[in-house]
Amino acid sequence: MHLMYFTERPYRYVPNDEVIKTGFFGIENKHFDSVKGGQLLNEYLDEKVLAEQLGYDGVMLNEHHDTAFCMGSVMDVEASILARITNKVKIVLLGNLLPVVGNPLRLAEELGMIDMISGGRLVAGWVRGGGSEQFASNANPAFNREYFNEAHEVVIQAWTKPGPFRYEGKHFHYRFVDPWCLPIQKPHPPIWIPGLLSPETVVWCAQHRYPYIALATFLEPTVELWNIYRDAAAAEGYQVGPENFGYLQKVYVAETDEKAREIAKWDMFGGAGIGYSLFGQPQWMFPPGYNSKEATQRMARQFTDPHADKKSPWAGLADGTTTSKIADAQVKTRSAVWQDTGPVDVEATRRQIFEAFPAVERSMQVICGTPDTVIPKLRTVLEVLRPGIFAFWQNDGPISKEDRLNNIRLIATEVMPAVREFGKELGLTSPFEVKPGSRPLKPGEKPRSVGSLESLQRMNGQAAANP
């Protein structure tokens, strides 16, 4: 099992009122102080060095543009620094925004250099980018998936096809492809794909035998997505295993449950937040043509109430409620609050977001508490999803440096040993232990599921029996 550390690396000095008024995308950059930003970027690099020292297997980076919630606007720069100042930890990029890079051949060279400097520790990853990225990069959202597919083809050919050769595609044209900065790892570095419940992306991953990494999505639709991958993999002639899947989980640990909860509550005001509630206004996040109809329907389900179907094992929680409070907070924060109906009631919205936190915690969108509190919940997540890749997603929102470092240390020293034992017990093989797509499926053999909701049903049943 591969365990890694991830944070969005936010700029932590934007006034919370401004975030509530507009969401992160679109906040005026007059609020940015480069000296403070530089200090934070160095702190984030130090955190990753600490993660290596404490025994995390990987450190994950991502990339967003024109937003304060993620300072990694050019994550390859961060990755190149980490390649030199770390020694053994995997440098996991989830991921490069293929549709907006403009020059995928240049990207292939950048990543090749990172892999060489690191001694072959790069894990590459591709994303389509959020809707806001299309505006930040002046990219046509209707061509997003076409750009993604073709840029991926350019990078893979640059890494694996002897040069010089010519490339002629619909969107990218190169007369002379002969890169010398090629990765150490052959035929190329591992490629993992993160996502938010897009069925097209999952099928694409299965066809390419790339692990799919779910970004803290609700467990029930995530299992459903695992099964979409399972069926697409079966069509390609192989059986999926834990090595095909990964999951990012929000986790906050402190010396007491109360302290951990107080810290975790501020994640509601992180860039992605819990449920992407403050990422950006809907008109920026979902430009016309960006998502397919099916993907839009799944996104709507993810950001509303996954328990709406009464047949769902998630339909009832311990106190007889559903997660409608989460949905209400997100819908009002993402849309109703931001309509042109007058000034936003900042205090009321802040209170509303905080009030949604108990339901968020019950649904395990965030897991927080002492090590003894979080370990059983993490086991449930692992039993439900059985991922070979697991990321502790931490430290977004206005959280102090001391609390961030304490969180990293406590997880490494008191939580990860138990998680590793769970991984061994459950057979959660990572892509470094079993090559994704290497389990053959015999003709006519029925593919087996990796995830299961039985553990979740059992946990909810126990909670209902002991209110």
N, C-alpha and C positions, 0 to 999 in steps of 0.2 A: 504494500500500500504506500502511495506517495502522499506525504503530508506537506503542505506549503502554507506560507504566510502571504496575506494580501491586504492592502489598504489602498484606497483611492488617492492618497496623498493630497488631501484638500488644502487650499489656502484658507487658513483658519480665522482670518481676521475680518472677513466680510460681516457687516452687521446683520444679525439674525432677522431684523425687521425687513431688510432688503430682500433676503432670501424668501421670506414669506410673501412679500408683495409681488414678486415676479417669477420665482423659481430661479435656479442657478443660471441657466442659459439666458443671456441677455442682460445680466447685471453690468452696469457700466464699469469699465476697468479703472476708473478713477479711484476705486476702493483698493487697488492693488499697490502694495509697497514692495519694490524689488528687493530691498535689504531684508525685510521680513520673509519674503518668498524664498530668497536664497538660503536663509537660515533653516527654513522648513525643509527645503530640498535636501540639505545636508543631513538633517535629522532623519529623514526618511531613508537615506542611504545607510546611515549608522544603524537604523533599525534592522535593515536587511543583513548587515554584517553580524549584528547580534543574533538574528534568527539562525544564521549559519552556525555560530558558535554554540547555540543552545540545542542544535540537532534537528531543525527543520530540514526537510529534504529539498525544498524548493522555495524560491521567492518569486512572486508573481507581480508583473507590471501590466498596466493597461494604458490606453491613450484616449483622451478626449480633447476637444478644442473649444476655445472661446468660453470657458466656464471655470469658475473658481473651485468647483468641487473636485477637480482632478488637475493637479499641476503637471502631470505627465503628458504634456502636449506633444512632446517628441520623445517617446519612451525609449527609442533606440539609443539616445544619448545616455540615459540612465543605465540602460543595459550594458553599454560599452564600458562605463565606469565600473559597474559591478563585475564585469568580466575580469577586470584587472585587480580589484580589491577583495574579491572572494576567492576561495580555493576549491570548494567541492560542491557547493549548493547548485542545484539546477536553476537556470535563469529562464523563467517561463513568461513568454510574451503573449498575453491574451487580450487583445492581439493588435496586430497591424491593420489599419483600415484600408484594405485593398481598393475599394472603389474610389478613394480620394487621394491616394498616394501620387497619382499623376505619372510616375515613372517606376513601374515595378522592377525594371532591370536594375535601377539604382538601389532599390530596396533589397534585391537579392544580394548585391555586393555588400551593403551595410550589414546584413545579417550574417553573411559569410565571414566578415571581419570579426564580428562579435563571437561567433563560434570558434574562430581560430584563437583569438586572444584568451578566451575562457578555457581553452583546451578541450573543446567539444562538449560544453555544458548547456548549450542553447536548446530551448524548446520553442519552436516557432508556433505562432497561432494567427489565424486570420479572422477578422470581423467585418461585417458590412458597415458598422458604425451606426450610431443613433441617428434619428431623423435630423437632429440639430447639426450633425456633422456635415450634412449636405449643404446647409446654409453657410457654415463656417468655411467650407472649402469650395464654394460655388460649383457644386456638383449637381448633376441632374438626377433627382431621386428615382425617376422612372427607369434609368439605366443602371441602378445600383447593383442589382444582381448580375447583370451582364458584365459590368466592370469587374466585379468580384471574381467571377469565373475566369475571365480572360487574364486578369492580373495574376491569379493563381497559376494559370498555365505558363505564363511568362517566367515566373519565379522558378517553378519546378524544372522547366526546360533549361533555364540558365544554370541551375545547379547540377543537372544530370546529363545534359546532351553535350557531347564534345563540340567545341567551337572551332572556327567561326561558323555561324549559320545565320540565316535570315529568318525573321519572324514577321508574318503578315496576318493580323487579326482584324476584327471589326473596329476596335477602338485603339489598339496599340500596334505600332509599326516600327520595326528595327531592321536596318539594312545589315548591321554587323553586330552579332552577339558572340562575344569571346571573353567572358569574365575570368580573371585570374584569382580573385579573392573568393575562393570556394570553401564551403564548410569542411571541417575535419570529419564530421559524421557523414557516413555514406549509406545509401545514396544521397541522403540529405538529413538534416535534423528532424527529430520527431515533430509532428504537426498536430496540435490540439485545437479544437474549435469551440469557443464559448457561445452561449445563446440564451434567448428568452422565449422558449416554446415555439419556435418557428418550425413547422413540420418540413418545409422545403430544405432548411439547413440540416435537419437531422437525417433526412434521406440522403442528402449530398454527402454528409459525413460517413454514413454507412457504405455508400458506393466507393468512397475513397479509403475506407478503413481507418478513418481518423477518429480518435476519441472525442466525444461530445461532452462539454462541461456546462452544466446548468447553473445559472447565476442566481442562486438562492430563491428559486421558484418554489411555489407550493408543492408539497410532496405528492399529492394525488395526481395533478396533471403532469408532473415530472415522470412518475411511473408510466403514465399513459404514453408519454413521449419516448421513454425507453422501449416500449413495445413497438412503436413505429420504427425505431431504429432496428429492433430485433427482426421485424418482418422484411425490412429493406436489406438487412444483412443476409437473411435466408435466401432472398432472391439472388444475392451475389455468391451464394454457396458456402457461407460460413456461419458458425454459431457465435453469438455475442457472449462476452464474459465481463467481469468487473473492469477489466483493462480498457473496455470501450467507453467507460463512463466516468465522469467526474462531477463534483458538486461543491459549490461555494456556500458556506454556512456562516451566518453572523453569530459570533461567539464573544461574550464578554465575561471575564473572570476577575473576581476580587476576593478579599479576605472574608467578606460577608455577602449574603444575598442582597441585602439592602444597598450596599455600595455598588455592587455590580449592576443592579437594576437602575440606579441613578445615573451611572455612566452610560449604560446601554440606551436609556431613554433619549439621550442627545443624538443618537444615531438617526433618530427620526428626522433630524435636521441636517443629516449628511447629504452629500450630493445625490447619490443614488437613493439614500434613505432606505427605509424598510418598505419595499414595494415601489421604489422609484417615485415616491410621492412629490419630491421637490426637484426632480431632474430638470424639468422645463415645462413651459406652457404647451398645451396640446397642439397648437398650430405650428410649433417648432419641432415637436417630437414625431409627428405623423404627417409629413408632407404628402400630397397626392402622388400616388405611384410607388411609394416607398415599400409598402407591405402588400402582399397578396390578400385576397378576401379571407382565405382560411387563416392566415397568420393574424390578421386583424381580429377575427373572431376569437382566436386563442388568447391574444393579448387582452382583449376585453374581459375574458373569463379570469385571466390571471390577476387583473387589477380590480376585479369586483369581488365576487363571492364564489369561491370554488365549491361551496357546500350547498349551492342553490338547489341542486338535484337531490331530492329527499332520499333517493336510493343510494346516494353516496355514503360510504362509511364515515365521511367527514361531516355528515349533516348535523350531528349533535355534539357539542362539547360538554365538558364536565358540568357546567352550570346551566345547561340547556339552551345556551345561546349559540349563535353562529358567528362568523367573522364579519358580519355586516358592518360593525363599527369600523373595521379596517377599510372596507369598501367605501363607506360613507365619507370617512376622513380623506381618502385618496380622491374620490370623485369631486368632493367640494373643494379640496385644495388644488386639484389639477384643472378644474373647469369652472365651476360656479363662482368660486372666489375670484377668478381671474377674468370674468366677463366685464364688459364695459358698462358696469352698473354703478360706478362710483368708487371711492377709495376702499381698499381692502381693510377690513377690521383686523388689524394685526394681532392684537391681544386675544381676541376671540378665536382666531385661527390657530394661534400658538397653543391655546388651551385645548382646542379640539384635537390637535395632533397629539399632544401629550395624553389626552384621555383615550386615544386609540391604542396606546401602548399595551395595556393588559391583554387585549384581544390578540395583538401581534405576538406577544409572548406565549399565549396559550396555543396559538397555531404553530409555534416553533419557527416562525420567520426570524426570530432572534432567540438565542439560547443564552441565558445569563445566570450568574450565581457563583457560589463557591465551586471549587473543583468537584466536590462530592455531589453538588446539585446538578452540574452540567453533564457529568459523565454518563449517567443513565439516559439522559435525553439524546446525547450524541449516539449512544448505542442504538436507540430507536431509529434515528435517521439512517445509520449505517445498515441496520437490518431491513429497512424499507427500500432503500435505493441501491445498496451493495456497490458503491462506487470504488474503483481502484485508485482514484485520485480524489483527494479531499483537501479543501482550502479553508483555513480559518480566516474568515473575512472580518477585519477588525478596524477599530480606531478611526472611523469617519465621524464627521460632526465636530463640534467645538469641545474636544476632549483634551485635557492637559497632557503634556509630555510625560509627566510622572505616571499618570494612569495608563498611558499607552504602553510604556515600557514594563510596568507591572503586569499588565495584561499579557504581553508577549512572554514574559518569564514564567508566570504561573501556568499558562497553557503548556509551555514546553516542559516544565519540570513536573507538573502534577496532573496534567490531562493527557498529553500525548502518549505517555507510556501505556495508559489504559486503552487508548484508541488503537495503538499498534497491536495490543493483544487481541482486541476485537477483530482487527483486520486479519490476523492469523487464524483466529477461530472461525471466521466467516469465509475465509478463502478469498479475500479481496485483493486479487492480484493486480499490480500496477502495469502500465505499458512497458516498464523497464524489466518486468519479470516475464510477462507473456506478450508477445507481439500481437497487437490488435488485428483481428481478422485471420489469425493463424489456426483457429479451431475449425476443422472441416465439418461440414454438415452433409451427411449422406443424402443422396436423392430420395425424396419422399419422407425424410425424417422431419418430424415436427420440431421447430425451434423452441428452445426453452427461454422463459423470461428471466431477467436478472433481478428486477425489482418486484416487490410484493407489498401490499397494504396490510397484510395480516398483523404485523407488529404494531402498526398505527391503530388498527381496530382494537387490538388487545389493550394498548395503553389507554385509549379513550374509554374502553369498557371498565377498566380498573378505576379510572378517575371518576366515572359516573357512579360507580358502586361505593366510592369513598369520598363524597363531596366535602 
